[in-house]
Amino acid sequence: MSAIFTTQPRPFDVTALFPQLAPLAWTATRLHPRPGAPTVHDSSVGGPFLWPADEPWPYCEEPHDRHAALRI
């Protein structure tokens, strides 16, 4: 029996059935996200977002017409 976080082997070898796909094969990394409790000092993506304390946050001082662009 395999570990709980291991992907089970495929029931058949796709490249044996379709040899023309063999050159397209890649090694894949499957992510297994787990619930967490990030704080304001953490990022759910890759750790704390750090910005130098002595560097101002960038912003645009130009006037903007909020109706000029399509809303996404």
C-alpha beads as a LAMMPS data file, in Angstrom:
LAMMPS data file: protein, C-alpha beads

72 atoms
71 bonds

1 atom types
1 bond types

-500.0 500.0 xlo xhi
-500.0 500.0 ylo yhi
-500.0 500.0 zlo zhi

Masses

1 110.0

Atoms # bond

1 1 1 0.000 0.000 0.000
2 1 1 1.333 3.447 -0.890
3 1 1 1.585 6.452 1.402
4 1 1 -1.480 8.636 1.781
5 1 1 0.116 11.549 -0.123
6 1 1 1.389 9.477 -3.045
7 1 1 -0.460 9.387 -6.341
8 1 1 -1.438 5.859 -7.287
9 1 1 0.180 4.392 -10.403
10 1 1 -1.853 4.692 -13.579
11 1 1 -3.782 1.544 -14.522
12 1 1 -2.056 1.459 -17.932
13 1 1 0.937 2.990 -19.693
14 1 1 -0.435 5.688 -22.015
15 1 1 2.804 5.886 -24.003
16 1 1 2.658 2.122 -24.638
17 1 1 -0.852 2.509 -26.056
18 1 1 -0.027 5.716 -27.961
19 1 1 3.714 5.774 -28.749
20 1 1 3.359 9.068 -30.638
21 1 1 2.699 10.757 -27.271
22 1 1 5.999 9.611 -25.723
23 1 1 7.990 12.683 -26.906
24 1 1 5.410 14.912 -25.225
25 1 1 5.792 13.328 -21.780
26 1 1 6.841 15.589 -18.901
27 1 1 7.484 15.020 -15.234
28 1 1 4.670 16.605 -13.269
29 1 1 4.569 17.795 -9.691
30 1 1 1.189 17.483 -8.069
31 1 1 0.433 19.872 -5.252
32 1 1 -1.586 18.717 -2.285
33 1 1 -2.829 21.889 -0.590
34 1 1 -3.661 21.649 3.068
35 1 1 -5.856 23.937 5.135
36 1 1 -3.912 26.516 7.075
37 1 1 -4.302 29.617 9.157
38 1 1 -2.098 32.313 7.602
39 1 1 -1.690 35.488 9.590
40 1 1 -1.169 39.037 8.324
41 1 1 2.555 38.205 8.233
42 1 1 2.107 35.209 5.924
43 1 1 1.081 34.597 2.369
44 1 1 -0.885 31.577 1.300
45 1 1 1.216 31.565 -1.871
46 1 1 4.821 31.555 -0.773
47 1 1 5.548 33.269 2.515
48 1 1 5.529 36.800 3.839
49 1 1 5.268 39.619 1.324
50 1 1 8.201 41.818 2.247
51 1 1 8.475 45.460 1.227
52 1 1 11.350 47.637 2.420
53 1 1 10.148 49.864 5.253
54 1 1 12.032 52.895 3.911
55 1 1 10.636 52.532 0.367
56 1 1 7.234 54.085 -0.365
57 1 1 4.516 51.939 -1.889
58 1 1 4.200 52.739 -5.625
59 1 1 1.123 54.584 -6.807
60 1 1 -0.023 56.625 -9.764
61 1 1 -0.789 60.326 -9.295
62 1 1 -2.492 60.738 -12.696
63 1 1 -6.254 61.333 -12.722
64 1 1 -8.262 58.290 -13.814
65 1 1 -11.624 58.079 -15.497
66 1 1 -13.069 54.948 -13.942
67 1 1 -15.627 54.733 -16.749
68 1 1 -12.994 54.830 -19.517
69 1 1 -12.028 51.163 -19.229
70 1 1 -14.043 47.988 -19.185
71 1 1 -14.555 46.524 -15.752
72 1 1 -13.233 42.998 -15.396

Bonds

1 1 1 2
2 1 2 3
3 1 3 4
4 1 4 5
5 1 5 6
6 1 6 7
7 1 7 8
8 1 8 9
9 1 9 10
10 1 10 11
11 1 11 12
12 1 12 13
13 1 13 14
14 1 14 15
15 1 15 16
16 1 16 17
17 1 17 18
18 1 18 19
19 1 19 20
20 1 20 21
21 1 21 22
22 1 22 23
23 1 23 24
24 1 24 25
25 1 25 26
26 1 26 27
27 1 27 28
28 1 28 29
29 1 29 30
30 1 30 31
31 1 31 32
32 1 32 33
33 1 33 34
34 1 34 35
35 1 35 36
36 1 36 37
37 1 37 38
38 1 38 39
39 1 39 40
40 1 40 41
41 1 41 42
42 1 42 43
43 1 43 44
44 1 44 45
45 1 45 46
46 1 46 47
47 1 47 48
48 1 48 49
49 1 49 50
50 1 50 51
51 1 51 52
52 1 52 53
53 1 53 54
54 1 54 55
55 1 55 56
56 1 56 57
57 1 57 58
58 1 58 59
59 1 59 60
60 1 60 61
61 1 61 62
62 1 62 63
63 1 63 64
64 1 64 65
65 1 65 66
66 1 66 67
67 1 67 68
68 1 68 69
69 1 69 70
70 1 70 71
71 1 71 72
